[in-house]
Amino acid sequence: MNLIFTGGGTGGHLVIALSLAQVARERGHRVMFIGSTSGQDRQWFADSTLFDEVHFLETTGVVNKSGFGKLGALWKVFKASLKSRDLIGKFHADAVVSVGGFSAAPAALAAVVSRVPLYIHEQNAVTGKLNRLLRPYAKRFFSSYEEGENHCDYPVNARYFENARIRTEVKTVIFLGGSQGAKFINDLALEIAPWLAHGGIHIIHQCGLKEEERVRAAYHHLGIEAEVYGFTTQIAELCEKSDFAVSRSGASTLWELCAAKIPAFYIPFPYAAADHQYHNARYIIDHNAGWCERQSEGLLLKLQEAIGSDIRAKSEALGNLITQNGATHIIEKIEKR
């Protein structure tokens, strides 16, 4: 098959495109990526040897614009859709797979117009506006939060499953604010650090590059030895050493922690579109597999209570929410058409 993957803007969307394309390529399919000149698309795939072809079209987000800005963004999407239709035809595409984000709009719309089967992967518990618009026209809609025929296991790197284990006590806590870090989580980590150190609990802290100097200096001032990372690509290895996480609840991080069976205290980013990080975390909470609190003052006692609780049941529950090879199962369903 000739498969086109489209979407991006942020790493959360792009990591899904990467996972699915890798599996498709391993199974002998030709793969193309269509993204945007904006966002992180070029950083991820401009020099990629995975795809047979990569194309970056001039588009920007629409929903965050107003007035003439929105009209300008829509015009760019329209022109990029015409270009995408040509690319779909020349590649003789058998299907277009959208992973969401503003980068997906032109190729996804072109697939519908060209009557090429469109498949959509929604990474969050709240369906994005573009995916909500196109869902009625899609041949298949994949979601890790829905039951029934649409359900799919989230594509997670195999390392998280390979290193998974049931956590029974907290010896190491990992703080995760995402690739950019999160000042609120950084401050909470520093606030609880003396209590953790007094209990002999080791700290791993991914704080974001902008906050790294401040956070390192703060731990030094407290006299606490902590593993501090501004940014790292070794999150899977750090998770292997961890027993408990304090984290934002972006989809990829949430499902990686789930695959590793690490109980987590989620603090959703309060300004995420449609409050999707809160709803992502609620899925875990509704299955009695973690904790979730809104970003506000006074979380210290709640976090201490969670860390001091019986975490074994939460760790075991996480193992029932996801299985390995999510990307493979999605590609297999696309192959069946």
N, C-alpha and C positions, 0 to 999 in steps of 0.2 A: 504494500500500500504506500501511497504518497500522502504523508500527514503534515499538516501545517499547524504549528503551535503559535498562539498569539496571546498577548497580555503582558502585564508588567507594570512598570512605574516604580514599584517598590520590591524589595527583596522577597517579601512574603509571597507575592505572585510569581516571581521569577524562579524561585526554588521549586515550585510545582512544575513549571514548564521544563526545567532542567531534569527533574526526576522522571517525568513522563517521556520526554524525548530520549533520555538515555535508555529506557526500557524498549521504546519503539525501535531505536537503532540496533540494539542487541538482538531484537527479534527480526531483523532484516528489512525494516521499512526505511524508505527515504524520508528525511525530515527537513522541514523549513521552519524558520522563526520569523515572524513579522511583529515588530515592536515599534517603539517611538524614539524620536531623537531626544525627547525629554525623559526625565526620570533616570533610573539606573540601568535601563535596558542595554545601552551600549557598553557600560562597564562590565556587564555580565557576559555578553555574547558577541561583541564586535570581533574578537579574535578567537572565537570558539571554533574548534575542529569537529565538534559534535554534529553540527548541522550541515546539510548539503548546500543550503543557501540561508543567508540572514539579510533582512531588510529592515531599515529603520525609517519610518515615515514621520513627517512633521505634524505632530498632534500634541495637544495639551489637555488637561482635565477640563470638563465642562461644568460639572456641578458646583465647583468652587468659584465660578465666574458669575458676573452679573452684567446686565445691560449689554453694551456693545462688546464687552469682553466675552460674554457667552455666545453672541452671534459669531464673533471671530473664531472662537474655538469650534463651533459647529461647522463653520465653513471649512476649516482645516480637516475635520473628520470626514466631511463629504468628499473633498478632493482625495484624501487618503483612501477612502472606500473605493473610489474609481481605480486607483492604483492597485489596491488589494485585489480587486476583481480581475485585473490583468494578470497579477502574479498567481492567483488561484488557477486561472486558465492555463497559463504557460507551464505550471508545475504539474498539471493534470491531477490536482488534488482529489483524493478520495474522501477526505474529511478535514474539517477545521476544528481544532480543539482550543477553546478559550479558557484561560486560567484567571480571567478577571482583571480589573484595573483599567484605567483610561486607555492604555495602549491597545487593549483588545477591541475597541469599538470598530475601527475601520474593517479589519479582516472578518470579524464576526458578522457585521452587517452585510459585507460583500458575500459571505457564504450563504446567508439567507436569500439574498437577491439572485445569486447564481445557482440556487437549489443544490448546493453542496452540503451534505450532512454536517450539522453543527453540534458539537458536544461541549458542554459547559461544566467546569469544575468550580464550585463555590467553596472558598476556603473558610468562610466565617459562618457563624450561626445565624446572622442576619444577612439576607441576600442583598448584594449590592444593587444599585439602581440599574446599571447596564444589564446585569444578569437577570434582574427581575423583568426588564423590558423584553429581553430576547428568549427567556425561558419557554414561552409558548411555541416558539419556532424551532427549538432545539430537539434533536433526535433523542438525546439523553442528557439528564442533569444529574451531576454527581455531588453528593454532600455527605460529610461525616456526621452531621447532626440530625439527619432525617432517617426515619425508619422506612422499611419497605424496599422497593426496587431501586430507589434513588440512593440508598445508603452505600457508601464506600469507605474503606479504611483510608485514613489520611496518608499520603505518601511521605514516609519518614525514612531517613537514612538508616540502613540496616545496623549501623553501629549502636544505635540506641537500644535496639532489641537484643543484640548480642551481649551487651553489657548490663542488661536489666537484671534486677534482683529485688526480692521482697525486703523492704526496709522495716526493721523492728525497733530501732532506737536511733536517736539523732546524735551523731558524732561530728558531722560536717554539714553546715548550711551554706547554700549557694544563693547569692543575690544576683538577679538578672533583670536588667532594665532595657534589654533590646540592644541592637547594634549601636544606637546613638546614646544609650544610657538613659537613666531617669533620675533626676535630681531628688524627687520625693523618696524613691526607694534608696538612693544613696544616703540621704539624711536619716532615714529610718534604720538602715544598717548600722550607721555610726552611733545612733542612739541606743540600739540594743546590744552593740558590740561588747561593752563591759559585762553585761549579764551573761552573754554567750561565753566569753573568755573565763568568767568565774566558774562556769559549769563545765569547763574543759572542752567546749565545742569549737571546732576549727571553722574559720570563715574563708570562703571563696567569693570574690566580689568582681563582677563584670560591670564597670561603672560608666563606660563611655569615654572616648578620648578627651573630650572637653573637660571632664571632671576628674581625670586620673590624678593630676598633680595635687589637687585639693584633697581628694580622698586618701591618697597615700600619706600626705602630711598629717591628716587627722588621725589615722591609725597610729602613726609614729608618735604623735602627741599623747595618745591614749596609752601608749606602751603595749599595743596589741599587735602580734604578728598575724597578718592576713595575706592571703594570695589575692593580689589586686591586678586586674587586667583592664586596660582601656578598651581594647577590642581584641578579640581572639577568634580564630577559626577552630579552636580545639574545645568547643563547648561539650561535645559528646564525651571526650575524655574527662573533662571536669565534672560532668554529671555522673560519670561512673564512680567518682570518689565521694559523691554527695548523698546525703540521706534526706534532705529537706530543702525545698526551694522557696524563695520569696521572689515573685516575678510579675511582670506585666503579662497580659493574656492575649498577645497576638497569636494567631492560629498555629503557626509553625512551632513556636516555643511551647505552646500548650500541649500539642500532640507529641512533641519530642519528649517532654517530661512524662507524659502519659505512657509512651512506649518504654521509657526507662523505669517506670513504676516509682517515680519520685513524688511523694506527696508535696503539694505546693499550696502556698498562701498567696492567692492572686490579688493584685491591686490593679484593676483595669485602668488604662490610660483614659482619663475622663473626657478627652476631646476627640476620641476616635469616631469616625463617621458612623452615624446611626447607633452610637454606643455599642458597637459590635464586640469590643473586647469584654464588656460586662456580660453580654449574652454568651460569648464563647465560654467564659468561666462558669456561668450558670449551668451549662451542660454538664460540666464536671461535678459541680456541687449537687445538682439534682440526682446524680448517681452516687452520692455520698462518698466521693473520692477526693475531696480537697476542701479548701476554704476560699472565700472571696469576700473582700471588704472594699467599699468605696474609698477613694483617696481622700483622707481627712485627718484631722488631728486625733490623737488618742488611740492609735492602733497598737501601741507598744504592748499593752496588757493582753490584747486579743492575740497578738503574734506569740507572746510568751506562752499563753495558754495552749495555742495550737502546737508549738514545738514541744511542750511538755506532755502532750496527750499521747494516747496509744495510737501510733501511726501505722501499725501493721495492717489494720483493716482497710485503711485508705489505700495503702500500697497494693494490697491484693485486689481491691476494687478496680484500680487503674488498669490492671492486666486484663480485665474483662471488656474494656472499652475499645481496644484496638488490636489488630493482628498485623503481622508482617506482610510485606509485598503488596501494599496498597496500590502502588503505581502499576505493577504488573497486572493486577486484577482489572484496573481501569482500561488498560490497553487491550486486554483480552476481550472485554465487552465491546470495545470499538471495533475490533477485528471481526466480531460476529455480525455486526451491522444489522 
